[in-house]
Amino acid sequence: MKSLLKISFMKQVLMRKVIYSLIPLVLASIYFFGWKSLTLIIWSNIIGVITEWIFVRNTTGKVSEAVFVTATLFALTLPPGTPYWVAALGIIFGVVFGKMVFGGFGRNVFNPALVARAFVYICFPAPLTTGWHAASANGLGGFTRYLTQPIDVLSSATPMLIFRSSRNMVSYNDLLFGNIGGSLGETSAIIIILAAVYLIYTKTASWENMLSMVIGFVTLSSALHYLGMERIPNPLFGLLSGGFLFAAVFMITDPVSSPKTREGKWIYGIAVGMITVMIRGFAVFAGGVMFAVLIGNTFAPIIDEGVKYFKKFRKRKVKEERRVANV
């Protein structure tokens, strides 16, 4: 117990900036869904730190500050009614199998927060697909309660579920401000966009990843929607719902699990955006963006290698052409 109290952390300035950008989303989650949002986030952080410390206590002895980003992002993707034990198992799995088995910070292939979210989604589908609660946007909102009222009708729980069941769309005003059911940190588009501006301004996250993901999504969803596919909503609705913006700002921009080359970032982002459209429209998952990013993570190293090989090929070709011209 005493050793736990003496946990030390790596100093990671970029990770702190990401945490700063998440503070408004944390406050918004409390306002919309109650104080359980904060306790769930704190709980995930505590378990995440302890899990990583178990692995590093006999080596570097320092826990990465990135674990706070992982735990907070993971918690913000959860429905308000998620049990604490599910959150604990999720963040343990995410830290262990999404990060530490690859060698710790800087070596992970997949985004640990999404590994955690995918694990609980697959293993505990009931609480992860029925733990929805109504957003409270009157007066002090959720600041006066522990948790808002549960939503009994599953088909009216989130914007994407509403669209899937009835083809109806919630108002854009609610999508922008967050007065909708959904995961803790994914409801307010305005707050997420402001976080994106901060991350880009401070050069904390790659704007190429963000923009390319949006371009890929809008391009394919526009084509399919205007060709008459009813399962694909109009591009604007799709952008503002289903956690897409949250993933575009915080998940796809993970510097470790995304490509490092500039060209690779564009290819990666466009591919993830298009995969999101296909999963939403043709798979059983209402959201899809979580799996789209994880699929993109799988191919990120290959994309970088392909870009590097193409550059070397182009250079060799140019040199050969110059050599032939000089002869």
Residue frames as qw, qx, qy, qz and C-alpha x, y, z in Angstrom:
[[0.000, 0.885, 0.465, 0.000, 0.00, 0.00, 0.00],
 [0.311, -0.785, 0.103, 0.525, 2.83, 2.38, 0.85],
 [0.408, -0.129, 0.591, 0.684, 4.47, 1.72, -2.51],
 [0.221, 0.656, 0.650, 0.314, 1.21, 2.63, -4.27],
 [0.136, -0.938, -0.232, 0.219, 1.24, 6.00, -2.55],
 [0.342, -0.659, 0.362, 0.564, 4.73, 6.65, -3.92],
 [0.673, 0.462, 0.501, 0.286, 3.85, 6.13, -7.59],
 [0.129, -0.594, 0.223, 0.762, 5.84, 8.46, -9.82],
 [0.638, 0.656, 0.395, -0.085, 4.94, 9.56, -13.34],
 [0.533, 0.139, 0.359, 0.753, 6.74, 10.38, -16.58],
 [0.098, 0.641, 0.124, -0.751, 6.48, 14.02, -17.50],
 [0.345, 0.296, 0.723, 0.519, 4.59, 14.11, -20.82],
 [0.083, 0.334, 0.083, -0.935, 3.60, 17.64, -21.82],
 [0.322, -0.004, -0.609, -0.725, 1.59, 16.57, -24.88],
 [0.344, -0.346, -0.873, -0.004, -0.47, 14.16, -22.80],
 [0.110, -0.436, -0.509, 0.734, -1.27, 16.94, -20.34],
 [0.208, 0.206, -0.223, -0.930, -2.57, 19.10, -23.16],
 [0.387, -0.191, -0.792, -0.432, -4.89, 16.31, -24.25],
 [0.290, -0.427, -0.768, 0.380, -6.13, 16.04, -20.66],
 [0.026, 0.338, 0.183, -0.923, -6.77, 19.80, -20.59],
 [0.314, 0.044, -0.503, -0.804, -8.83, 19.49, -23.77],
 [0.400, -0.274, -0.862, -0.145, -10.94, 16.77, -22.12],
 [0.067, -0.190, -0.607, 0.769, -11.90, 18.84, -19.08],
 [0.420, 0.115, -0.039, -0.899, -14.87, 20.59, -20.79],
 [0.613, -0.019, -0.679, -0.404, -16.15, 17.19, -21.93],
 [0.350, -0.142, -0.832, 0.407, -15.90, 15.83, -18.40],
 [0.138, 0.195, 0.389, -0.890, -17.87, 18.81, -17.06],
 [0.524, 0.094, -0.348, -0.772, -20.43, 18.42, -19.85],
 [0.509, -0.078, -0.851, -0.103, -20.86, 14.72, -19.00],
 [0.126, -0.234, -0.719, 0.642, -21.70, 15.69, -15.41],
 [0.294, 0.212, 0.068, -0.929, -24.14, 18.35, -16.60],
 [0.576, 0.095, -0.515, -0.627, -25.95, 16.00, -18.97],
 [0.738, -0.085, -0.652, -0.148, -25.90, 12.74, -17.00],
 [0.705, -0.684, -0.043, -0.182, -25.07, 13.43, -13.35],
 [0.251, -0.798, 0.539, -0.095, -22.18, 12.95, -10.95],
 [0.912, -0.080, 0.397, 0.062, -21.79, 9.28, -11.77],
 [0.678, 0.705, -0.077, 0.191, -19.98, 10.47, -14.90],
 [0.031, 0.826, -0.479, 0.295, -17.18, 11.93, -12.78],
 [0.674, -0.442, 0.563, -0.183, -16.97, 8.96, -10.42],
 [0.931, 0.270, 0.241, 0.050, -16.80, 6.57, -13.40],
 [0.516, 0.779, -0.236, 0.268, -13.97, 8.63, -14.94],
 [0.245, -0.741, 0.548, -0.302, -12.04, 8.83, -11.66],
 [0.863, -0.187, 0.448, -0.140, -12.55, 5.11, -11.04],
 [0.867, 0.475, 0.049, 0.140, -11.22, 4.24, -14.52],
 [0.274, 0.822, -0.386, 0.316, -8.16, 6.43, -13.94],
 [0.523, -0.599, 0.546, -0.262, -7.38, 4.85, -10.58],
 [0.919, 0.017, 0.394, -0.021, -7.62, 1.31, -11.96],
 [0.715, 0.673, -0.066, 0.178, -5.65, 2.28, -15.08],
 [0.026, 0.827, -0.486, 0.282, -2.78, 3.78, -13.08],
 [0.677, -0.425, 0.571, -0.187, -2.58, 0.79, -10.74],
 [0.930, 0.283, 0.237, 0.012, -2.61, -1.64, -13.68],
 [0.581, 0.733, -0.233, 0.265, 0.27, 0.10, -15.47],
 [0.243, -0.769, 0.514, -0.291, 2.21, 0.51, -12.22],
 [0.893, -0.208, 0.390, -0.086, 2.11, -3.27, -11.66],
 [0.869, 0.428, 0.098, 0.230, 3.98, -3.70, -14.95],
 [0.424, 0.744, -0.208, 0.472, 6.57, -0.91, -14.53],
 [0.563, -0.803, 0.124, -0.152, 7.25, -1.04, -10.79],
 [0.814, -0.374, 0.335, 0.293, 10.29, -3.29, -11.24],
 [0.665, 0.388, 0.286, 0.571, 11.60, -1.64, -14.43],
 [0.210, 0.540, 0.047, 0.813, 11.35, 2.11, -15.01],
 [0.251, -0.365, -0.646, 0.621, 9.25, 2.59, -11.89],
 [0.144, 0.307, 0.067, -0.938, 7.33, 5.39, -13.60],
 [0.401, 0.552, 0.728, -0.063, 3.79, 5.33, -14.89],
 [0.218, 0.209, 0.412, 0.860, 3.16, 7.24, -18.12],
 [0.232, 0.331, 0.310, -0.860, 0.84, 10.23, -17.94],
 [0.357, 0.084, -0.632, -0.683, -0.66, 8.82, -21.12],
 [0.181, -0.258, -0.944, 0.097, -2.57, 6.34, -18.96],
 [0.137, 0.452, 0.463, -0.750, -4.73, 9.23, -17.73],
 [0.364, 0.332, -0.360, -0.792, -5.62, 10.03, -21.33],
 [0.312, -0.002, -0.912, -0.267, -6.41, 6.37, -22.04],
 [0.095, -0.337, -0.854, 0.385, -8.57, 5.94, -18.95],
 [0.208, 0.458, 0.257, -0.825, -10.44, 9.21, -19.42],
 [0.376, 0.258, -0.533, -0.712, -11.12, 8.60, -23.11],
 [0.255, -0.115, -0.956, -0.085, -12.30, 5.09, -22.34],
 [0.017, 0.412, 0.714, -0.566, -14.66, 6.30, -19.62],
 [0.267, 0.433, 0.001, -0.861, -16.06, 9.01, -21.89],
 [0.365, 0.128, -0.722, -0.574, -17.05, 6.36, -24.46],
 [0.105, -0.195, -0.954, 0.203, -19.18, 4.49, -21.93],
 [0.342, -0.611, -0.492, -0.518, -22.95, 4.84, -21.43],
 [0.243, -0.582, 0.341, -0.697, -23.86, 6.59, -18.15],
 [0.844, -0.334, 0.117, -0.403, -25.34, 3.40, -16.69],
 [0.706, 0.360, -0.593, 0.144, -22.17, 1.33, -17.08],
 [0.813, -0.572, -0.100, 0.029, -21.43, -0.66, -13.88],
 [0.173, -0.872, 0.458, 0.013, -18.15, 0.15, -12.16],
 [0.722, -0.271, 0.621, 0.137, -16.94, -3.45, -12.39],
 [0.738, 0.554, 0.333, 0.192, -17.37, -3.39, -16.18],
 [0.207, 0.954, -0.182, 0.121, -15.36, -0.16, -16.40],
 [0.482, -0.682, 0.548, 0.038, -12.64, -1.69, -14.22],
 [0.800, 0.044, 0.566, 0.193, -12.34, -4.83, -16.34],
 [0.589, 0.772, 0.193, 0.143, -12.33, -2.73, -19.49],
 [0.070, 0.940, -0.322, 0.084, -9.50, -0.40, -18.53],
 [0.633, -0.474, 0.606, 0.093, -7.44, -3.31, -17.15],
 [0.792, 0.306, 0.487, 0.203, -7.80, -5.13, -20.47],
 [0.425, 0.894, 0.055, 0.129, -7.04, -1.98, -22.45],
 [0.179, -0.877, 0.446, -0.012, -3.87, -1.14, -20.54],
 [0.672, -0.327, 0.655, 0.107, -2.59, -4.72, -20.45],
 [0.672, 0.247, 0.645, 0.268, -3.46, -5.98, -23.94],
 [0.412, 0.869, 0.232, 0.144, -3.59, -2.67, -25.75],
 [0.058, 0.940, -0.283, 0.179, -0.35, -1.27, -24.37],
 [0.475, -0.676, 0.560, -0.061, 1.82, -3.20, -21.92],
 [0.887, 0.040, 0.448, 0.109, 2.06, -6.46, -23.90],
 [0.650, 0.706, 0.058, 0.274, 3.64, -4.45, -26.72],
 [0.642, 0.112, -0.235, 0.721, 6.28, -3.00, -24.39],
 [0.244, -0.610, -0.385, 0.648, 4.49, -0.03, -22.83],
 [0.210, 0.873, 0.160, -0.409, 4.06, 3.56, -23.91],
 [0.142, 0.736, -0.452, -0.484, 5.19, 4.34, -27.45],
 [0.057, -0.257, 0.925, 0.274, 5.12, 0.73, -28.66],
 [0.500, 0.325, 0.716, -0.363, 1.42, -0.10, -28.78],
 [0.144, 0.134, 0.744, 0.639, -0.06, -1.02, -32.15],
 [0.180, -0.631, -0.667, -0.353, -3.66, -0.29, -31.18],
 [0.188, -0.538, 0.143, -0.809, -5.29, 2.61, -29.37],
 [0.185, -0.028, -0.887, 0.423, -5.56, 1.29, -25.77],
 [0.362, 0.162, 0.379, -0.836, -8.76, 3.21, -25.02],
 [0.688, 0.229, -0.303, -0.619, -10.49, 1.63, -28.02],
 [0.439, 0.139, -0.886, 0.051, -9.12, -1.81, -27.14],
 [0.069, 0.090, 0.752, -0.650, -10.77, -1.38, -23.74],
 [0.518, 0.250, 0.126, -0.808, -14.03, -0.16, -25.27],
 [0.629, 0.228, -0.606, -0.430, -14.18, -2.98, -27.83],
 [0.256, 0.082, -0.926, 0.267, -13.50, -5.56, -25.10],
 [0.228, 0.201, 0.665, -0.683, -16.38, -4.48, -22.86],
 [0.556, 0.296, -0.149, -0.762, -18.68, -3.99, -25.86],
 [0.593, 0.198, -0.727, -0.284, -18.13, -7.56, -27.04],
 [0.322, 0.005, -0.887, 0.332, -17.95, -9.27, -23.64],
 [0.008, 0.422, 0.676, -0.604, -20.66, -7.31, -21.82],
 [0.035, 0.312, 0.537, 0.783, -23.15, -6.23, -24.50],
 [0.261, -0.701, -0.663, -0.037, -26.10, -5.83, -22.14],
 [0.308, -0.761, -0.235, 0.520, -24.83, -2.92, -20.02],
 [0.291, -0.301, 0.354, 0.836, -22.98, -1.42, -22.99],
 [0.043, -0.231, -0.643, -0.729, -26.08, -1.34, -25.20],
 [0.348, -0.662, -0.617, -0.245, -28.83, -0.74, -22.63],
 [0.474, -0.469, -0.393, 0.634, -27.16, 1.52, -20.07],
 [0.174, 0.423, 0.245, 0.855, -28.48, 4.69, -21.70],
 [0.165, -0.612, -0.552, 0.542, -29.86, 7.61, -19.71],
 [0.225, 0.868, 0.368, 0.245, -31.71, 10.74, -20.76],
 [0.422, 0.216, -0.127, 0.871, -29.70, 13.95, -21.00],
 [0.227, -0.809, -0.466, 0.277, -30.61, 16.63, -18.50],
 [0.404, 0.258, 0.157, 0.864, -30.24, 20.11, -19.98],
 [0.238, -0.806, -0.326, -0.433, -32.45, 22.25, -17.75],
 [0.465, -0.865, 0.107, -0.157, -31.12, 24.60, -15.08],
 [0.292, -0.701, 0.650, -0.010, -28.21, 22.96, -13.30],
 [0.717, 0.328, -0.565, -0.243, -28.80, 19.74, -15.20],
 [0.873, -0.100, -0.470, 0.087, -27.04, 16.71, -13.76],
 [0.243, 0.428, -0.521, 0.697, -25.11, 18.76, -11.21],
 [0.509, -0.345, 0.319, -0.721, -28.04, 18.20, -8.81],
 [0.939, -0.070, 0.128, -0.313, -28.22, 14.40, -9.11],
 [0.560, -0.409, 0.694, 0.191, -26.11, 11.26, -9.16],
 [0.209, 0.014, 0.836, 0.508, -27.57, 9.89, -12.40],
 [0.434, 0.154, -0.136, -0.877, -30.33, 10.98, -14.76],
 [0.787, 0.131, 0.396, -0.454, -33.39, 8.90, -15.64],
 [0.395, -0.127, 0.839, 0.353, -32.80, 5.71, -17.65],
 [0.487, 0.304, -0.346, -0.742, -34.21, 5.40, -21.16],
 [0.693, 0.017, 0.661, -0.287, -36.63, 2.49, -21.30],
 [0.798, 0.554, 0.210, -0.107, -37.11, 2.30, -25.06],
 [0.664, -0.304, 0.410, 0.546, -33.79, 1.22, -26.59],
 [0.503, 0.502, 0.485, 0.509, -34.70, 2.46, -30.07],
 [0.025, 0.936, 0.154, 0.316, -34.91, 6.03, -28.75],
 [0.724, -0.555, -0.060, 0.406, -31.69, 5.92, -26.74],
 [0.377, -0.468, 0.310, 0.737, -29.18, 7.55, -29.09],
 [0.387, 0.623, -0.165, -0.660, -29.38, 9.44, -32.40],
 [0.223, 0.347, -0.828, -0.381, -28.00, 6.52, -34.41],
 [0.124, 0.185, 0.960, -0.169, -30.37, 4.01, -32.77],
 [0.380, 0.573, 0.373, -0.624, -33.29, 6.34, -33.45],
 [0.371, 0.559, -0.437, -0.598, -32.29, 6.61, -37.11],
 [0.080, 0.183, -0.963, -0.182, -31.82, 2.86, -37.48],
 [0.176, 0.306, 0.890, -0.289, -35.21, 2.02, -35.99],
 [0.287, 0.729, 0.535, -0.316, -37.38, 4.73, -37.57],
 [0.502, 0.409, 0.322, 0.691, -35.23, 6.70, -40.06],
 [0.144, -0.957, -0.203, -0.151, -36.02, 9.77, -37.95],
 [0.569, 0.269, -0.274, 0.727, -33.26, 12.21, -37.04],
 [0.363, -0.721, -0.382, 0.451, -32.95, 14.26, -33.87],
 [0.200, 0.976, 0.084, 0.028, -32.56, 18.00, -34.30],
 [0.652, 0.450, -0.217, 0.571, -29.19, 19.42, -35.26],
 [0.213, -0.761, 0.228, -0.569, -29.48, 21.82, -32.34],
 [0.848, -0.467, 0.186, -0.168, -29.53, 18.88, -29.91],
 [0.923, 0.181, -0.036, 0.339, -26.63, 17.22, -31.72],
 [0.363, 0.675, -0.211, 0.608, -24.56, 20.39, -31.51],
 [0.281, -0.663, 0.340, -0.605, -25.19, 21.13, -27.84],
 [0.228, 0.211, -0.917, 0.250, -25.46, 17.56, -26.56],
 [0.543, -0.061, 0.422, -0.723, -29.04, 17.38, -25.30],
 [0.808, 0.180, -0.429, -0.362, -29.30, 13.75, -26.41],
 [0.887, -0.356, 0.291, -0.055, -28.78, 10.28, -25.02],
 [0.721, 0.580, -0.347, 0.154, -25.44, 8.65, -25.65],
 [0.784, -0.089, -0.349, 0.506, -22.02, 7.96, -24.18],
 [0.421, -0.717, -0.268, 0.486, -20.64, 10.31, -21.56],
 [0.253, -0.604, 0.188, 0.732, -18.35, 12.44, -23.70],
 [0.307, 0.089, 0.713, 0.625, -19.66, 11.98, -27.23],
 [0.181, 0.703, 0.683, -0.079, -22.87, 14.00, -27.24],
 [0.052, 0.915, 0.112, -0.385, -21.89, 17.66, -27.64],
 [0.734, 0.469, 0.208, 0.445, -20.42, 18.37, -31.08],
 [0.087, 0.944, -0.066, 0.311, -19.59, 21.98, -30.21],
 [0.567, -0.742, 0.359, 0.001, -17.42, 21.06, -27.23],
 [0.862, -0.019, 0.395, 0.317, -15.61, 18.39, -29.25],
 [0.544, 0.714, 0.153, 0.414, -14.96, 20.86, -32.10],
 [0.161, -0.942, 0.205, -0.213, -13.58, 23.42, -29.63],
 [0.765, -0.474, 0.409, 0.151, -11.30, 20.71, -28.22],
 [0.800, 0.348, 0.305, 0.382, -10.10, 20.01, -31.76],
 [0.247, 0.908, -0.026, 0.339, -9.27, 23.68, -32.29],
 [0.464, -0.815, 0.340, -0.072, -7.24, 23.70, -29.06],
 [0.853, -0.193, 0.427, 0.231, -5.36, 20.50, -29.94],
 [0.677, 0.565, 0.227, 0.414, -4.54, 21.76, -33.43],
 [0.030, 0.956, -0.094, 0.276, -3.54, 25.22, -32.19],
 [0.517, -0.728, 0.449, -0.037, -1.18, 23.76, -29.59],
 [0.511, 0.527, -0.662, -0.152, 0.16, 21.26, -32.17],
 [0.497, -0.297, 0.741, -0.340, -0.85, 18.41, -29.90],
 [0.691, 0.256, 0.671, -0.082, -2.85, 16.43, -32.47],
 [0.261, -0.070, 0.650, 0.710, -2.55, 15.93, -36.21],
 [0.459, 0.470, 0.151, -0.739, -5.04, 18.00, -38.20],
 [0.342, 0.315, -0.731, -0.500, -4.30, 15.78, -41.21],
 [0.057, -0.122, -0.984, 0.114, -5.76, 12.76, -39.40],
 [0.248, 0.459, 0.560, -0.644, -8.86, 14.70, -38.37],
 [0.402, 0.532, -0.156, -0.729, -9.55, 16.29, -41.75],
 [0.271, 0.255, -0.840, -0.395, -8.82, 13.20, -43.80],
 [0.071, 0.224, 0.943, -0.235, -11.19, 11.11, -41.67],
 [0.338, 0.557, 0.359, -0.668, -13.94, 13.69, -42.21],
 [0.348, 0.490, -0.473, -0.644, -13.24, 13.78, -45.96],
 [0.134, 0.086, -0.971, -0.178, -13.37, 10.00, -46.27],
 [0.160, 0.376, 0.817, -0.408, -16.60, 9.83, -44.29],
 [0.345, 0.594, 0.153, -0.710, -18.35, 12.66, -46.12],
 [0.249, 0.399, -0.659, -0.587, -17.28, 11.42, -49.56],
 [0.146, -0.057, -0.977, -0.145, -18.60, 7.87, -49.18],
 [0.127, 0.454, 0.743, -0.475, -21.68, 8.73, -47.09],
 [0.314, 0.529, -0.047, -0.787, -22.66, 11.44, -49.60],
 [0.273, 0.250, -0.771, -0.519, -22.31, 9.04, -52.52],
 [0.124, -0.193, -0.973, 0.035, -24.33, 6.27, -50.87],
 [0.146, 0.480, 0.568, -0.652, -26.95, 8.57, -49.35],
 [0.356, 0.542, -0.095, -0.755, -27.69, 10.44, -52.56],
 [0.248, 0.158, -0.857, -0.422, -27.74, 7.19, -54.52],
 [0.673, -0.261, -0.272, -0.636, -30.78, 6.30, -52.44],
 [0.554, -0.051, -0.791, 0.254, -29.46, 3.97, -49.71],
 [0.483, -0.717, -0.211, -0.456, -31.90, 4.49, -46.84],
 [0.825, -0.423, -0.252, 0.277, -29.56, 2.99, -44.23],
 [0.537, 0.027, -0.065, 0.841, -27.07, 5.82, -44.77],
 [0.056, -0.869, -0.376, 0.318, -28.16, 9.17, -43.24],
 [0.388, 0.884, -0.016, 0.260, -27.17, 12.48, -44.76],
 [0.671, 0.282, -0.370, 0.577, -23.48, 13.29, -44.18],
 [0.086, -0.570, 0.281, -0.767, -24.04, 16.14, -41.71],
 [0.799, -0.434, 0.042, -0.414, -26.20, 14.03, -39.42],
 [0.950, 0.024, -0.242, 0.194, -23.64, 11.24, -39.62],
 [0.433, 0.475, -0.365, 0.673, -20.81, 13.57, -38.70],
 [0.253, -0.515, 0.291, -0.766, -22.59, 14.94, -35.64],
 [0.836, -0.303, 0.147, -0.433, -23.79, 11.62, -34.24],
 [0.986, 0.056, -0.154, 0.029, -22.54, 8.21, -33.21],
 [0.671, -0.628, 0.225, 0.323, -19.34, 9.44, -31.60],
 [0.753, 0.511, 0.137, 0.392, -17.77, 10.19, -34.98],
 [0.136, 0.890, -0.176, 0.399, -16.35, 13.61, -34.04],
 [0.649, -0.680, 0.328, -0.091, -15.07, 12.25, -30.73],
 [0.900, -0.024, 0.328, 0.286, -13.15, 9.54, -32.57],
 [0.581, 0.692, 0.095, 0.416, -11.92, 11.97, -35.23],
 [0.065, -0.898, 0.229, -0.369, -10.50, 14.33, -32.61],
 [0.498, -0.660, 0.506, -0.246, -9.25, 12.02, -29.86],
 [0.892, -0.099, 0.440, -0.024, -8.93, 8.46, -31.17],
 [0.816, 0.511, 0.125, 0.239, -7.57, 8.56, -34.70],
 [0.197, 0.896, -0.263, 0.300, -5.02, 11.22, -33.66],
 [0.809, -0.528, 0.232, 0.111, -3.22, 8.90, -31.22],
 [0.230, 0.830, -0.478, -0.169, 0.40, 9.54, -32.28],
 [0.369, -0.402, 0.838, 0.022, 1.56, 6.02, -31.47],
 [0.564, 0.213, 0.797, -0.031, -1.05, 3.89, -33.23],
 [0.543, 0.791, 0.199, -0.199, -1.47, 6.09, -36.34],
 [0.779, 0.404, 0.088, 0.471, 0.92, 6.50, -39.31],
 [0.458, -0.613, 0.002, 0.644, 3.93, 8.78, -38.91],
 [0.312, 0.051, 0.464, 0.828, 4.30, 9.93, -42.52],
 [0.276, 0.329, 0.112, -0.896, 2.21, 12.87, -43.76],
 [0.480, 0.133, -0.607, -0.620, 0.95, 10.93, -46.79],
 [0.310, -0.120, -0.937, 0.108, 0.21, 7.96, -44.56],
 [0.106, 0.283, 0.574, -0.761, -1.95, 10.09, -42.28],
 [0.459, 0.275, -0.166, -0.829, -4.14, 11.13, -45.22],
 [0.499, 0.069, -0.800, -0.325, -4.52, 7.57, -46.51],
 [0.205, -0.140, -0.872, 0.421, -5.22, 6.30, -43.00],
 [0.218, 0.275, 0.405, -0.844, -7.81, 8.96, -42.15],
 [0.525, 0.214, -0.361, -0.740, -9.70, 8.63, -45.43],
 [0.456, 0.015, -0.881, -0.127, -9.79, 4.84, -45.06],
 [0.085, -0.209, -0.799, 0.558, -11.07, 4.99, -41.47],
 [0.353, 0.266, 0.143, -0.885, -13.77, 7.50, -42.44],
 [0.575, 0.167, -0.548, -0.584, -14.98, 5.26, -45.28],
 [0.362, -0.041, -0.922, 0.129, -14.86, 2.10, -43.15],
 [0.142, 0.186, 0.591, -0.772, -17.03, 3.88, -40.57],
 [0.540, 0.228, -0.150, -0.797, -19.70, 4.51, -43.21],
 [0.570, 0.124, -0.755, -0.301, -19.65, 0.86, -44.33],
 [0.215, -0.091, -0.885, 0.404, -19.89, -0.53, -40.80],
 [0.277, 0.223, 0.397, -0.846, -22.71, 1.85, -39.88],
 [0.566, 0.274, -0.230, -0.743, -24.65, 1.13, -43.02],
 [0.749, 0.197, -0.552, -0.309, -24.16, -2.58, -43.54],
 [0.378, 0.094, -0.848, 0.360, -23.11, -4.15, -40.21],
 [0.472, -0.603, -0.642, -0.041, -25.07, -4.72, -37.01],
 [0.429, -0.373, -0.329, 0.754, -23.29, -1.92, -35.15],
 [0.108, 0.917, 0.384, -0.015, -25.09, 1.43, -34.97],
 [0.208, -0.895, 0.201, 0.341, -21.88, 3.38, -34.43],
 [0.886, 0.404, 0.082, 0.212, -19.02, 1.57, -36.14],
 [0.237, 0.894, -0.299, 0.235, -16.33, 4.19, -35.66],
 [0.601, -0.622, 0.496, -0.079, -14.68, 2.25, -32.82],
 [0.864, 0.039, 0.470, 0.177, -14.03, -0.78, -35.02],
 [0.586, 0.785, 0.054, 0.194, -13.09, 1.42, -37.98],
 [0.061, -0.894, 0.418, -0.149, -10.24, 3.04, -36.04],
 [0.699, -0.406, 0.589, 0.008, -9.00, -0.31, -34.73],
 [0.836, 0.399, 0.328, 0.182, -8.99, -1.68, -38.29],
 [0.350, 0.901, -0.144, 0.212, -7.04, 1.42, -39.32],
 [0.438, -0.748, 0.495, -0.054, -4.56, 0.80, -36.48],
 [0.887, -0.029, 0.447, 0.115, -3.90, -2.65, -37.92],
 [0.719, 0.534, 0.254, 0.365, -2.81, -1.23, -41.26],
 [0.081, -0.988, 0.094, 0.093, -1.04, 1.92, -40.02],
 [0.503, -0.563, 0.539, 0.375, 2.49, 0.40, -40.06],
 [0.620, 0.271, 0.636, 0.371, 1.88, -1.10, -43.52],
 [0.283, 0.919, 0.264, 0.079, 0.68, 2.27, -44.82],
 [0.235, -0.895, 0.300, 0.233, 3.85, 3.95, -43.57],
 [0.589, -0.263, 0.658, 0.390, 6.04, 1.28, -45.13],
 [0.548, 0.566, 0.561, 0.254, 4.17, 1.61, -48.41],
 [0.118, 0.991, 0.053, -0.042, 4.62, 5.39, -48.44],
 [0.384, -0.731, 0.477, 0.302, 8.35, 5.07, -47.70],
 [0.636, 0.042, 0.681, 0.360, 8.79, 2.43, -50.41],
 [0.445, 0.779, 0.412, 0.161, 6.94, 4.60, -52.96],
 [0.062, -0.973, 0.156, 0.161, 9.14, 7.60, -52.11],
 [0.495, -0.487, 0.626, 0.356, 12.30, 5.53, -52.54],
 [0.612, 0.357, 0.650, 0.274, 10.96, 4.13, -55.82],
 [0.289, 0.933, 0.214, 0.021, 10.22, 7.64, -57.08],
 [0.233, -0.861, 0.369, 0.259, 13.70, 8.84, -56.16],
 [0.581, -0.194, 0.702, 0.363, 15.34, 5.89, -57.91],
 [0.535, 0.612, 0.552, 0.188, 13.20, 6.49, -60.97],
 [0.118, 0.988, 0.002, -0.099, 14.09, 10.19, -61.08],
 [0.380, -0.676, 0.543, 0.322, 17.80, 9.39, -60.73],
 [0.619, 0.104, 0.713, 0.313, 17.57, 6.79, -63.49],
 [0.427, 0.816, 0.379, 0.092, 15.77, 9.23, -65.79],
 [0.063, -0.953, 0.228, 0.189, 18.43, 11.89, -65.13],
 [0.533, -0.414, 0.659, 0.334, 21.21, 9.36, -65.77],
 [0.595, 0.401, 0.642, 0.270, 19.64, 8.31, -69.07],
 [0.255, 0.949, 0.185, -0.016, 19.11, 11.95, -70.09],
 [0.238, -0.844, 0.394, 0.273, 22.74, 12.80, -69.38],
 [0.600, -0.117, 0.705, 0.360, 23.92, 9.87, -71.46]]
